[in-house]
């Protein structure tokens, strides 16, 4: 089977659950932004110094298949949904990094190439979250998926700061 089918030539695409929708549908916008995030995380993985951060990026990328699959399913349940355990896992990672870096104010982002790559990913997550919230006003989106995406931006923020912390490059906003 070819990856190029021509089925989208008229501006429509198929959801995982089979429905044909416009390529600018809120669902397509939401899971497309998740796809973009995964691509940028793949790039960030080549820059980060910490093996812990690199391993977590791999876990996130695997989770994003569940996020995208759930978003690409409209009238049929996706089997591998984000669950409460996924949300808790991300929350625990956030706490792990917070304990180590002990932030004490507003931070100027992107002080290393590694942290800058993660900060770009964080802003893409925030955009994805806005798309998902818009979608949730019209279609049912699981509470766990919404929580996961919200926590994920927090995690990417603290992982970026951890990369800076490792080489004493956290810079605080001066008032």
N, C-alpha and C positions, 0 to 999 in steps of 0.2 A: 504494500500500500504506500502510495506517495504522500509526502507531507503537503504537497501542493495539489489540492483537489479542484480549485476554481470555484468552490461553493461560496466563498466570501466575496466574489468579484462584484456583487451587487450591493455591498454594504451590510450584509447580514452574516451572522455567525451562529453556530449551534452551541447551546449550553451543554454541560455534561449530562444533564437530565433530558436532553433531546430537543427542547424548544428552540425554534429559530428566533433570534432577536437582532435588533439593529446593533451595529458595532459600537455605537455610542450609548447603548443602554447602561443604566447605572450599575448593573451587575457586571457587565464587561469592563466598565471603567474601574470597578472595585477590584476584581480579580486580576485585571491587567496591571494595576498599580502594585499588587502583591507580587506579580511576576517581575516587574521592574525592581522591586525591593530585593527579591532573591538574586537577581543578576548583580546588583550592586554589592550585596553581601558576599557573593562569590568573588568579586574583585577585592573587597576589604580583607577577605581571608588570606590573600597573598601578601598583605602588608602588615597585619598585626604581628606583634612579637610574642604575646602570651599564648602558650598552648591551650590554656584554659579558655581564653576568649575564642581561639580558633575552633576548639571543640564545640563550644556553645553555638557558634555560627553554624556549624554543620547540623546541630540539633534544630536550630531555628529554621534552616532551609528545609529540613524534612517536615517540620510542623507546617510550613507555609504551603506544602502540597495539600494538607488537610484544610487549611484556611481557603485556598483557592478552589478546591473541590466543593467545599460547602457553599461558597459564594456562587459557583457555577451551576448550582442545583436549585431549580425553582419548584417544580411540582413533583419531585422525587427526592427522598432522603438520601443524602450522601452517607456512605457507610462509615467513613473514618473522620468523624467530626472532632473538632477541638472540644476537649472535655475539661472538667474541673481540675483534674490532675495536671493537665498541660498548663493551665493558668497558675496553679500553685508552684509548678516547677519554675516558671519564669519569675514569679514573685520571690522564690528562694534564691535564685541567681542574683536578683537585684539586691537582696539583703546581704548576700555573700560579698559583693563588691562594695556596697556601702560601708560595711564594717572595716574594710581594708583601707579605703581612701579617705573616709571621714571628711566629707566636704563641709566647708564652712562659709559659704557665700555664693554669689553668682559667679559663673565661670565664663571666661572667654573661650569659645569653642575652637577646635581645630588647630591646636598648638603643635601637633605632629602630623605627619602624613597618615599615620595609622588612625589617630583620633578623628582627623578630618573625614576619612573614608567612612568611619562609623557614624559621624554626625550627619553626613549626607543620607545614610541609611535611616537614621532616626527621623529626619524630616520627610523622607518618603513614607515611612510608617504613619506619620501624622497626616499626610495627605490621604493615604489609604484609609485611615480612620475616618476622616471627613467624608470620603466617598461611601464608606460602609454605613455611617450614621445617616447619610442622605438616603441610602437604599433602605435602611431600617424603618424609615418613615412611610415607605410604600409596601415593603415586603417584610416578612418575619425573618429576623436575624437572631441567631442564638445569643443568649446572654454570655455564654462562655467565650464565643468568638469575639464579641465586643470587649470583654475584659482582657482577653489574651492580647489583642492589638494595642489596647491602652497600656498594658504592662510592658509590652515589647519595646515601645519607645523609651520607657524608663530604663529598661535593661540596656538598650543601645547607648543611652546617655552615660550610664555608669561604666559600661565597658570602655567607652571612649576616654572617660576620665581615668580609668585604671591604666590604660595604655600610656597616658600622660604621666600618671603617678609613678609608673615603673622607672621613668627616667627624669623625675622631678621637673615636669613641664606643665603642671596644672597652673593656670594663671587666673587669678580672681579679678573681677571687675572692681576698679577703684572708683569710689564715689567722690 
